[in-house]
Amino acid sequence: MKYSQVLWWSFRAEYNYPKLLIALESSPVLELSELAEKRLVYAAKLIMALTSELSCPNTRVGSLQVMLSKLGLDMQPQSELEAELKQLRKRFRGQSQTSLGRSGLSTVFTTFPGKIPQFIPTGYTVTSEGVHFGDELVTATPIMVLAEIQPPDSSSFRCLRLLIQTREKSLCLDLDKVDAVDHRKVKGLLGKGVQVFPENVQLLTNYFTQILQDFGNQLPRIRRSNQTGFVEHEDSVTQGTEQMGFLYGREFISTAKERPSCQMDSAELSFSDTNATDLQKSFQTEGTLEGWLSLIRDISGDPVVRFMTVASFATPLLRILDQPAFLFSLACESGTGKTAALQIAASAWGNPAGKSSLIRSFQTTENALLSRAVAQRDLPMFIDETTFVRKAGKDLLERLVYSLANGTARDRLRNGRLQAVQTIETIAFTTGETPLLDLVEHQGALRRVLECTCQPFGDRSQETGVRVLQLQRMAKSNYGHAGRKFIRFLIENQDSWSQWKILWDELYAKELHQLPGRHSLEDQLAKHLATISVANQLLPRCFPELRSALKDVVPSMRAEIYSSLNRVDKFEAVFESLKMKAVNLASSAAQSGAESTWHYDRKKKQLWVNPNEFQEFTDKKFRLDASSVLQAFKQRGYLHQEPKETQKPGGRLVVRKRSGDVITCWHVISIGSKDHAAATQKIAD
């Protein structure tokens, strides 16, 4: 069955692909809901009508009967539609496809939830025998124009999506609009399965030209892009005015007015580094929005799951608020509901389980995962079980986490040329048994990772297990609706984006007053919490039903987020150890020896250490490279800054003349208490 494009355009975008397509590929025994069964029957009826018009009906009807029998659907297609289809075929021989669509199909399928776009210019007819102009046969291949494809950049030509029916199959071809009005280019369709008569090439060219003239503003548009997320697009209804839209899987969400006699516009992802079709299917819908809202009300007493869900809605706000990407890690023992928590958060945006799940695994290549993160712009990313990568290779995990947290993919070569650095604009959610930051030695990830080590549903028990399974079933049955509604809310309130930035400033200032004051990087995490707080305030406006269920989401998790930072920060542990070293030196007379590699200045509260000794100290005790420690110390204001600053990373080596003629290089570390506000300001700068 090769009518996926016709089926797609016959359904409005919110219906997605009907289950019939999956059933025709694998013929499984499915348990369908009443709504899914109704849609399936509609799709079956439509295909039977189309195959009766464009292909051999007996084979197709027979395969449909077998499929419907396997699914247990009592449709009785022969008795219900055979007579009507015969009448349609008779009427079809003498009428154009346009008149057939207005009379035949509309009377047979009066309750069908969509319509087939038919753009046939005056004087032309399209039948199973081909395209006719009056009584003259233009081409023996039936050709229909389905949509216009808009490329991701203005430098590329727009295309027409053609549906072509050959004797063996139906297929879709993309033809540049410029080529569609050039008879020399149209003649080239002969090599693609179109039976073009040389003397009638101009008539076929006129066929495409008249479609563009008569239906140019009515053609559905496929927004082709290599990334999801916010885009500006030209709206023909408003004479070319730039409108804000959002590419969401196969759907294009926009506030633009609907063009007359046109289906909703859609999106088409196109990139070579990962499976675009798989990514598009991940953002499909199932069940109802009401079912998802009920799920969120049921987790109102689970702060970790609430936090993850609300944080996922902060993803499309990153570019609006001009904030960087970050990563949330949930780390706890196996069997505590980590995957269930991830599925609940993912259910707002798409399919949380199964073959086309939105949740990815670390059991993949580094390039595939980073390409997915780049493509999934303005939409959250979910990755389950870091344990898999830890077993395969710690270096891979460290590169992945650092790239996700830093917001950029690593440099890559293609065709012998260095590709431009790709930006990652998503919030990634990961789970694992071991805290993520314990596995990553690159402590630069600290400023972009929020980590939680609490069990998401409380202590393990039989009652908790039953409840978690019930929540998982709800998430798997109702998904994909909330994200779409929130995106529409953001686009419809585009005039308020500047006010939301002011709101972020206010929430960030409040967050600074809540800092525990135990770590110099708390200020960085406060920025991410402020972004999540903005989402927390916007969600009740979009979903008034969740006003009480989503109350005080950030305050309930603030202490856990900050405590995780202190627990895993190895650089802070090094500094604390150096302070203890200074205390010991202050009470010891041995430190004043000429050959001593450590010296503590009591008056200035500065610790002087020989570089070789410092390298040995950080390597043996903490397994850290001295240069990375010095880099972190300089960033946090722990390194004493001499009057003449050099460009050496980690601060400059200080040459100090000691007793006798011994001249040694030293690192000078300020051990005294530091003003927290000054330290955080250094980091922010």
ZAMARGU-4260 file (C-alpha; in steps of 0.2 Angstrom, whole numbers, plus 5000, padded with zeros to 4 digits):
<rodrens>
0) 5000/5000/5000 | 5008/5016/4994 | 4995/5029/4998 | 5003/5037/5014 | 5005/5054/5007
5) 4986/5054/5001 | 4981/5048/5018 | 4992/5061/5027 | 4984/5075/5018 | 4967/5067/5020
10) 4969/5068/5039 | 4972/5085/5048 | 4988/5086/5057 | 4982/5082/5074 | 4976/5065/5069
15) 4994/5060/5063 | 4996/5045/5053 | 4981/5033/5056 | 4985/5016/5063 | 4980/5008/5047
20) 4997/5012/5039 | 5006/5002/5053 | 4993/4988/5052 | 4996/4986/5033 | 5015/4985/5036
25) 5015/4971/5049 | 4997/4966/5051 | 4998/4964/5070 | 4983/4960/5081 | 4980/4977/5090
30) 4969/4982/5104 | 4962/4998/5098 | 4952/5011/5107 | 4935/5016/5101 | 4942/5032/5093
35) 4956/5023/5085 | 4945/5010/5078 | 4933/5023/5071 | 4948/5032/5062 | 4954/5015/5056
40) 4937/5012/5048 | 4937/5029/5040 | 4955/5026/5033 | 4950/5009/5026 | 4935/5016/5017
45) 4945/5030/5010 | 4959/5018/5003 | 4945/5007/4995 | 4938/5022/4986 | 4955/5028/4980
50) 4961/5011/4975 | 4945/5009/4965 | 4949/5025/4956 | 4968/5024/4953 | 4973/5005/4954
55) 4966/4988/4953 | 4952/4987/4966 | 4950/4968/4968 | 4968/4965/4975 | 4967/4980/4987
60) 4950/4977/4993 | 4955/4959/4997 | 4970/4964/5007 | 4959/4976/5017 | 4947/4962/5021
65) 4961/4951/5028 | 4969/4965/5038 | 4952/4970/5045 | 4949/4952/5050 | 4965/4951/5059
70) 4961/4967/5068 | 4944/4960/5073 | 4934/4975/5065 | 4917/4971/5059 | 4916/4983/5044
75) 4909/4971/5030 | 4917/4982/5016 | 4910/4972/5002 | 4892/4973/5007 | 4893/4991/5013
80) 4903/4999/4999 | 4903/4988/4984 | 4888/4996/4975 | 4893/5013/4979 | 4911/5010/4972
85) 4904/5003/4956 | 4893/5019/4954 | 4909/5029/4958 | 4919/5020/4945 | 4906/5023/4931
90) 4904/5041/4936 | 4923/5043/4936 | 4925/5038/4918 | 4917/5053/4912 | 4921/5066/4925
95) 4936/5075/4932 | 4943/5071/4949 | 4938/5088/4955 | 4919/5084/4952 | 4921/5067/4959
100) 4928/5074/4975 | 4914/5086/4977 | 4900/5074/4973 | 4905/5056/4975 | 4917/5056/4989
105) 4908/5069/4999 | 4892/5059/4998 | 4900/5042/5003 | 4911/5048/5017 | 4900/5062/5025
110) 4908/5060/5042 | 4926/5058/5036 | 4937/5069/5048 | 4946/5077/5033 | 4947/5080/5015
115) 4958/5076/5000 | 4966/5092/4992 | 4962/5092/4973 | 4971/5105/4963 | 4965/5102/4945
120) 4966/5117/4934 | 4951/5122/4922 | 4951/5111/4906 | 4961/5097/4914 | 4955/5080/4921
125) 4965/5067/4930 | 4959/5049/4928 | 4967/5032/4931 | 4972/5033/4912 | 4982/5049/4915
130) 4981/5068/4913 | 4969/5075/4900 | 4967/5092/4892 | 4950/5091/4885 | 4950/5075/4875
135) 4969/5075/4872 | 4979/5064/4883 | 4994/5074/4890 | 5002/5060/4899 | 4997/5042/4903
140) 5003/5044/4921 | 4991/5051/4933 | 4999/5066/4942 | 4992/5076/4956 | 5000/5091/4965
145) 4999/5088/4984 | 5008/5102/4992 | 5022/5115/4991 | 5038/5112/5000 | 5047/5127/5008
150) 5066/5124/5011 | 5074/5128/5027 | 5084/5143/5020 | 5079/5156/5007 | 5093/5152/4995
155) 5085/5136/4990 | 5071/5134/4978 | 5054/5129/4983 | 5047/5113/4977 | 5030/5105/4972
160) 5026/5088/4980 | 5019/5077/4966 | 5009/5061/4968 | 5013/5050/4953 | 5003/5033/4950
165) 5013/5021/4939 | 5007/5003/4934 | 5017/4996/4948 | 5015/5008/4962 | 5012/5026/4968
170) 5026/5037/4972 | 5030/5055/4977 | 5042/5066/4968 | 5048/5084/4972 | 5050/5096/4958
175) 5057/5113/4959 | 5044/5126/4956 | 5056/5135/4944 | 5058/5118/4934 | 5039/5115/4934
180) 5036/5130/4922 | 5051/5125/4911 | 5046/5113/4898 | 5064/5107/4896 | 5065/5102/4914
185) 5047/5095/4914 | 5053/5083/4900 | 5065/5076/4912 | 5051/5068/4922 | 5052/5054/4909
190) 5067/5047/4918 | 5057/5046/4934 | 5043/5035/4928 | 5032/5048/4920 | 5026/5044/4903
195) 5028/5061/4894 | 5024/5063/4876 | 5036/5075/4868 | 5023/5084/4858 | 5013/5087/4874
200) 5027/5092/4886 | 5021/5110/4884 | 5003/5105/4889 | 5010/5096/4905 | 5021/5112/4909
205) 5005/5122/4907 | 4996/5110/4919 | 5009/5114/4933 | 5009/5133/4928 | 4990/5134/4930
210) 4990/5125/4946 | 5002/5138/4953 | 4992/5152/4946 | 4975/5145/4952 | 4979/5137/4968
215) 4996/5145/4973 | 4989/5152/4990 | 4979/5136/4993 | 4992/5123/4992 | 4996/5115/5009
220) 5014/5119/5013 | 5027/5107/5020 | 5040/5116/5030 | 5056/5107/5027 | 5069/5109/5040
225) 5084/5100/5048 | 5078/5105/5066 | 5062/5107/5075 | 5057/5122/5085 | 5053/5141/5082
230) 5054/5147/5064 | 5049/5163/5055 | 5039/5160/5039 | 5030/5170/5025 | 5012/5170/5026
235) 5003/5172/5009 | 4987/5177/5017 | 4995/5193/5025 | 5004/5197/5009 | 5021/5190/5014
240) 5021/5196/5032 | 5034/5186/5043 | 5024/5175/5055 | 5031/5165/5070 | 5028/5146/5068
245) 5034/5130/5076 | 5040/5114/5068 | 5033/5100/5079 | 5037/5083/5072 | 5026/5082/5057
250) 5015/5097/5062 | 5018/5115/5059 | 5010/5126/5072 | 5006/5144/5068 | 4994/5158/5071
255) 4992/5162/5053 | 4975/5162/5045 | 4970/5146/5036 | 4970/5148/5018 | 4953/5144/5009
260) 4950/5126/5003 | 4967/5120/5011 | 4973/5107/5023 | 4983/5112/5038 | 5002/5115/5034
265) 5014/5102/5040 | 5033/5099/5043 | 5045/5088/5036 | 5062/5085/5045 | 5077/5081/5033
270) 5094/5077/5040 | 5106/5063/5036 | 5114/5061/5053 | 5099/5052/5061 | 5082/5045/5056
275) 5071/5059/5052 | 5055/5048/5051 | 5059/5040/5068 | 5060/5058/5076 | 5044/5064/5068
280) 5035/5048/5074 | 5041/5052/5091 | 5031/5067/5092 | 5014/5059/5089 | 4998/5060/5100
285) 4988/5047/5108 | 4973/5048/5120 | 4967/5065/5126 | 4973/5080/5135 | 4961/5077/5149
290) 4969/5060/5152 | 4986/5069/5153 | 4980/5082/5165 | 4973/5069/5176 | 4990/5061/5176
295) 4998/5077/5182 | 4986/5079/5196 | 4990/5062/5202 | 5008/5066/5204 | 5005/5082/5213
300) 5013/5074/5229 | 5029/5068/5220 | 5041/5083/5219 | 5054/5075/5208 | 5042/5070/5195
305) 5033/5087/5195 | 5050/5096/5194 | 5055/5085/5179 | 5039/5088/5170 | 5039/5107/5173
310) 5057/5108/5168 | 5053/5100/5151 | 5041/5115/5148 | 5056/5126/5150 | 5064/5120/5134
315) 5055/5131/5122 | 5058/5145/5133 | 5077/5145/5132 | 5078/5155/5116 | 5064/5166/5121
320) 5073/5170/5138 | 5090/5170/5130 | 5096/5156/5142 | 5108/5142/5139 | 5104/5124/5137
325) 5106/5113/5153 | 5104/5095/5158 | 5094/5086/5172 | 5100/5070/5179 | 5090/5058/5190
330) 5101/5046/5199 | 5095/5032/5211 | 5094/5014/5213 | 5086/5002/5201 | 5068/4998/5203
335) 5063/5015/5211 | 5054/5022/5196 | 5067/5032/5186 | 5061/5026/5169 | 5043/5029/5174
340) 5047/5047/5180 | 5055/5050/5163 | 5040/5043/5154 | 5028/5055/5163 | 5039/5070/5159
345) 5040/5064/5140 | 5022/5061/5139 | 5018/5080/5138 | 5028/5080/5121 | 5026/5064/5112
350) 5027/5045/5113 | 5035/5040/5130 | 5037/5021/5126 | 5038/5008/5112 | 5047/5007/5095
355) 5045/5026/5091 | 5048/5032/5109 | 5054/5050/5112 | 5065/5042/5126 | 5082/5037/5119
360) 5095/5026/5126 | 5114/5028/5128 | 5116/5012/5119 | 5120/5022/5103 | 5134/5031/5094
365) 5140/5048/5100 | 5137/5056/5083 | 5119/5049/5083 | 5115/5056/5100 | 5122/5073/5097
370) 5114/5074/5080 | 5097/5070/5088 | 5101/5084/5101 | 5104/5097/5088 | 5089/5092/5078
375) 5078/5092/5093 | 5079/5111/5095 | 5067/5119/5107 | 5060/5102/5112 | 5066/5092/5127
380) 5077/5077/5125 | 5075/5061/5136 | 5089/5048/5138 | 5087/5033/5149 | 5101/5023/5158
385) 5118/5031/5158 | 5124/5014/5165 | 5125/5007/5147 | 5138/5020/5142 | 5147/5018/5159
390) 5150/5000/5155 | 5155/5003/5137 | 5167/5018/5140 | 5168/5032/5152 | 5176/5044/5139
395) 5161/5043/5128 | 5149/5047/5142 | 5160/5062/5147 | 5160/5069/5130 | 5142/5067/5128
400) 5137/5075/5144 | 5149/5089/5142 | 5142/5093/5124 | 5124/5092/5130 | 5128/5103/5145
405) 5139/5115/5136 | 5126/5117/5122 | 5137/5113/5107 | 5141/5097/5097 | 5159/5093/5094
410) 5168/5098/5078 | 5165/5086/5063 | 5172/5083/5046 | 5161/5080/5031 | 5168/5078/5013
415) 5185/5083/5019 | 5179/5100/5026 | 5176/5105/5044 | 5158/5108/5047 | 5151/5123/5057
420) 5149/5120/5075 | 5131/5115/5079 | 5122/5123/5093 | 5112/5112/5105 | 5096/5121/5111
425) 5087/5108/5122 | 5086/5103/5140 | 5091/5085/5141 | 5084/5073/5155 | 5094/5058/5159
430) 5093/5043/5172 | 5105/5031/5179 | 5110/5022/5195 | 5126/5032/5198 | 5126/5051/5199
435) 5130/5058/5183 | 5143/5070/5189 | 5152/5056/5199 | 5155/5048/5182 | 5161/5064/5173
440) 5178/5071/5178 | 5176/5087/5167 | 5170/5098/5181 | 5165/5112/5169 | 5149/5102/5167
445) 5144/5107/5185 | 5137/5124/5179 | 5125/5116/5167 | 5119/5100/5176 | 5105/5099/5189
450) 5106/5083/5198 | 5094/5074/5210 | 5098/5058/5219 | 5080/5056/5228 | 5069/5042/5223
455) 5055/5049/5212 | 5040/5040/5220 | 5047/5038/5238 | 5052/5022/5247 | 5050/5006/5238
460) 5035/4996/5242 | 5022/4985/5234 | 5009/4999/5235 | 5021/5011/5227 | 5025/4998/5213
465) 5007/4996/5209 | 5005/5015/5208 | 5020/5018/5197 | 5013/5005/5185 | 4996/5014/5184
470) 5005/5030/5181 | 5015/5022/5167 | 4999/5016/5159 | 4991/5033/5160 | 5007/5041/5152
475) 5007/5028/5138 | 4989/5031/5134 | 4988/5050/5134 | 5003/5059/5127 | 5008/5073/5115
480) 4994/5085/5118 | 5001/5096/5132 | 5016/5101/5122 | 5006/5106/5107 | 4995/5117/5117
485) 5009/5125/5126 | 5018/5129/5110 | 5002/5137/5103 | 5001/5147/5120 | 5018/5154/5117
490) 5015/5159/5099 | 4999/5167/5103 | 5007/5177/5117 | 5022/5182/5107 | 5019/5200/5112
495) 5022/5195/5130 | 5040/5188/5127 | 5048/5204/5133 | 5038/5204/5149 | 5043/5186/5152
500) 5062/5191/5151 | 5058/5204/5165 | 5049/5190/5175 | 5065/5180/5173 | 5076/5194/5180
505) 5064/5195/5195 | 5064/5177/5198 | 5083/5176/5196 | 5085/5190/5209 | 5074/5180/5221
510) 5083/5164/5218 | 5100/5173/5223 | 5093/5177/5240 | 5089/5158/5242 | 5107/5153/5239
515) 5113/5142/5253 | 5130/5150/5251 | 5141/5134/5252 | 5147/5134/5234 | 5153/5147/5222
520) 5144/5140/5207 | 5127/5140/5215 | 5124/5156/5206 | 5125/5147/5189 | 5112/5134/5195
525) 5101/5148/5201 | 5099/5154/5182 | 5092/5137/5177 | 5080/5137/5192 | 5074/5154/5187
530) 5071/5148/5169 | 5061/5133/5176 | 5052/5145/5188 | 5046/5155/5173 | 5039/5139/5165
535) 5031/5135/5182 | 5022/5152/5181 | 5016/5151/5163 | 5009/5133/5164 | 4994/5138/5175
540) 4990/5151/5162 | 4990/5138/5149 | 4982/5124/5159 | 4971/5132/5173 | 4966/5115/5179
545) 4984/5112/5185 | 4985/5128/5196 | 4986/5118/5212 | 4995/5103/5206 | 5010/5113/5200
550) 5011/5125/5215 | 5029/5128/5222 | 5038/5116/5210 | 5055/5124/5212 | 5055/5127/5231
555) 5051/5109/5234 | 5067/5104/5225 | 5079/5118/5228 | 5088/5111/5243 | 5091/5094/5234
560) 5098/5103/5218 | 5110/5113/5228 | 5116/5099/5240 | 5120/5088/5224 | 5132/5102/5218
565) 5142/5102/5234 | 5142/5083/5235 | 5150/5080/5218 | 5161/5095/5216 | 5179/5088/5216
570) 5187/5106/5214 | 5178/5112/5230 | 5185/5096/5239 | 5202/5100/5233 | 5200/5118/5240
575) 5194/5111/5257 | 5209/5100/5258 | 5221/5114/5254 | 5213/5124/5268 | 5216/5110/5280
580) 5234/5109/5274 | 5236/5128/5278 | 5230/5125/5295 | 5243/5112/5298 | 5257/5123/5291
585) 5251/5137/5302 | 5254/5127/5317 | 5271/5119/5311 | 5288/5126/5311 | 5294/5114/5297
590) 5286/5125/5283 | 5299/5138/5284 | 5313/5127/5278 | 5322/5133/5262 | 5318/5116/5253
595) 5300/5116/5258 | 5288/5114/5244 | 5273/5121/5254 | 5272/5138/5263 | 5258/5147/5271
600) 5258/5166/5273 | 5248/5169/5289 | 5246/5188/5287 | 5240/5187/5269 | 5231/5170/5271
605) 5240/5164/5256 | 5246/5146/5252 | 5261/5144/5242 | 5264/5127/5233 | 5278/5121/5222
610) 5270/5116/5204 | 5277/5098/5205 | 5271/5096/5222 | 5254/5102/5217 | 5253/5091/5202
615) 5257/5076/5213 | 5244/5081/5227 | 5230/5083/5214 | 5234/5067/5205 | 5236/5055/5219
620) 5223/5061/5231 | 5209/5067/5218 | 5214/5060/5202 | 5213/5077/5194 | 5225/5086/5182
625) 5233/5101/5191 | 5230/5112/5176 | 5211/5109/5177 | 5211/5113/5195 | 5220/5129/5193
630) 5208/5134/5179 | 5193/5131/5191 | 5202/5140/5205 | 5205/5155/5194 | 5187/5155/5188
635) 5181/5155/5206 | 5193/5168/5213 | 5204/5156/5223 | 5220/5160/5214 | 5229/5175/5220
640) 5231/5188/5206 | 5247/5196/5204 | 5248/5214/5198 | 5254/5208/5180 | 5242/5196/5174
645) 5247/5184/5160 | 5237/5173/5148 | 5242/5156/5155 | 5227/5146/5160 | 5225/5143/5178
650) 5234/5159/5184 | 5253/5163/5183 | 5267/5155/5191 | 5275/5167/5204 | 5294/5168/5206
655) 5299/5171/5224 | 5316/5172/5231 | 5317/5161/5247 | 5332/5160/5259 | 5349/5159/5252
660) 5350/5159/5233 | 5336/5147/5230 | 5323/5154/5217 | 5308/5143/5215 | 5291/5145/5205
665) 5275/5144/5215 | 5256/5144/5214 | 5248/5156/5226 | 5231/5151/5232 | 5220/5163/5243
670) 5214/5153/5258 | 5206/5166/5268 | 5187/5168/5268 | 5180/5176/5252 | 5165/5187/5249
675) 5153/5176/5240 | 5145/5189/5230 | 5162/5194/5223 | 5166/5176/5219 | 5150/5173/5209
680) 5152/5190/5200 | 5169/5184/5194 | 5161/5168/5187 | 5146/5177/5179 | 5159/5189/5170
</rodrens>
